[in-house]
Each structure stands twice: as C-alpha cells, then as structure tokens.
Amino acid sequence: MPRRRITQADVAAMAGVSQATVSFVLNDSNPSGVRISEETRQRVLDAIRITGYSANPAAQRLAGGLTQILGVFTYEATFPQGGRDFYGPFLVGIEHAAEKLGVDILLFTSARVEDGRRRLTREGWQRLGVADGCLLLGQQEDRGELQHLLDTNYPFVFIGKRGSDGGRLPYVGVDYVTATSRQVERLAALGHTRIGYVGPRGTDQPTLDRVEGYRLTMKQHGLTARFVELDDVAAAAAEIADQRFTAIVVAPENSPEELADELERRGLRVPDDVSVLLLGQPHRPRPGGRPWSGFFIPREEMGARALHLLSRLVAADAGRAGRRGGAQVPDDELRQLLDCVDIDGETLAPPPA
C-alpha cells in the first residue's frame, strides 16, 4: 500500500508546535512578529528531517515564498530532430548554472507547436506561475504575449537579442553585428573586393544584425554590398559564379555544405576560387565535413548568463514584494551581448590571381 504524503500537520505534531510555526520556519518569515526560539526552530527542522517532509512548491508560492524553480519556454520544438541540435548547448549552459545556483529547471512543453511555434496563451500564463521566472527561447514570440509579461511584472529573460519594444525586454544575446563585421575585415585584409552575402534578408534579429555588420563594413572599405538569395542552392551557386565573387559570407542555417558542393560541381574550388565564411556553427554538421572558417557562437555561456540574470530579476522581484530579495538589476545589465570567437578553418584563402 503506498505511503501517504507527509504534511505540515505531521511535522507540527512531531515538533509539538503549531502548523503556522512550521510554515514560518520553512519560509524563514514571521509576518506576525511572534518570537520563535532557536530551540523551537531546531525541533521543527529535526522533525522535517525525520519525517522526510517535502514542501509543496505551489503552496509555498501561494504563501508568498519562492519555489526555487525557474522555467524554460521555447517557441519551437526543443529536442534534436534530423541531426539538428540548435537548443542543446543552451540547455547545457542552463543546467550548469542551475546546479551552481541551487535551483530546479522546469521545461514548459504542454503548449503544442502549431505553424512552427508555441503560444503563451490562456492556461499557459497559469502554468508559468509554477516557476518564479522563465527563460524564453526562439524567434517567433507574439508582441501581445510580451506585453502581458511586462504588464504583470513576471520575471523573464530572452536568450537571444531583442531589439523591439523600445529596449524594454531583458536578454542575453551575441554581438552578430561585430562578429560579421570582423569576417568582412578578414576577407578585405586578404585582398578580396567582390564579397557577397548569401541568404534571405529576413526580419529575425540575428539576420538583421548580420546584414547590418556586412553592409557597414563593406561601406567602410568602399566596396559594394551584393546579396544573393537562397531560394534554390543551384541558382544561388550560378549567381555567385556569374557575379564573379571571390568570397561569400553565409549564415549556418542557409545550407552552406550544399552550397559549397554546388560551387565545386561548377568548377569553383573552396577556398582556392571562392572563400566561404560561416556566420556561426553549422546546424547540421556533416561527418567528415569541411572545417569552416568563420565564428563560434557561445551558446552554453548564453544559457548560463541568462539564468544568472533571471535569478537576479527574481530576487529583485521578491524584494519589491516584501520577501527576502536582492538588489535591483541596473538597466545596463538587463541587455547583455556576448562576443563571438573567430574560427580559423580551411575555407578562407586569398583571392585567386
């Protein structure tokens, strides 16, 4: 027969105190000003240890305490599909940070993915309330949902830069503008002048920042920015050949392996005829594939930094609510950009003579 759940009443009976005293000790609070002696406190702690009592996190939150649970909500499916493990490094960093902070992580997965995204609507708001705060991942957020989070002062942090909503959204992202600019500088330093940007010019923040870094640096060198769409890999390779590019920059989600294969099928060797710099790590690394030149995105560090920022926001929120809490987070620390590290692979070379 299964053992019944130990309750606060059981702990109170063993310690010979009231249930309210047990609650005060558990939450380390005493709103009534009643003096609890050290001896009484120790009796309660001993009874908790002997009975194996485990507090109900939801009940603690309703009583005004913190659950020590932080959530993770992803707008797209999280776990690897078809060899694509985009979120894995973020989650590794989050897990390591959670261990150091002594908090538990709750992954919100009940909202179904529809048309490529999840929504924080209806029961979703109530589910978030189980956690003290939440990390948000993905590019498909809804402005109305974000406004609700801001209006309710629910602690949250985006993993990835957010330039919308007047800079009010807390995030930990990477500096794609500077990292992309450095790749163009590397090419220009080798003597490349015909440098193309391959891929769609979408409205997601990483693409906007990559395009900005490319445009600015080409302009600084007096070079013409040229863009190649990627609706079809073969057509893109043909345009690269027609435009006589000696170098291209391409985001990792834009089929770089297939594009390089198609270039070589047309007699253009990588990097002898066309240098290819990757603006991030490959999403689907090919076994034995090319060692790409470009830059590395510190996803694990992003996850860890975001969780640390979220824990500070939760502590500050607790302080505003009259519970034990930390100091307010300065505005300039609410939006953090990490540097990307350049990679010296084998797809970068001087332009052909």
Buried (B, 14 or more C-beta within 10 A) or exposed (E): EEEEEBBBEBBBBBBEBEBEBBBBBBBEBBEEEEEEEEEBBEBBBEBBEEBEBEBEBEEBBEEEBBBBBBBBBBBBBBEEEEEBBBBBBBBBBBBBBBEEBEBEBBEBBEBEBEEEBBBBEEEBBEBBBBBBBBBBBBBBBBEEBBEBBEEEEBBBBBBBBBEEEEEEBBBBBBBBBBBBBBBBBBBBEBEBBBBBBBBBEEEBBBBBBBBBBBBBBBEEBEBEBBBBEBEEBEEBBBBBBEEEBBBBBBBBBBBBBBBBBBBBEEEBEBBEBBBBBBBBBBBBBEEEEBEBBBBBBBBBBBBBBBBBBBBBBBBBBBBEEEBEBBEEBEEEEBBBBBEBEBBEBEBBBBBEE
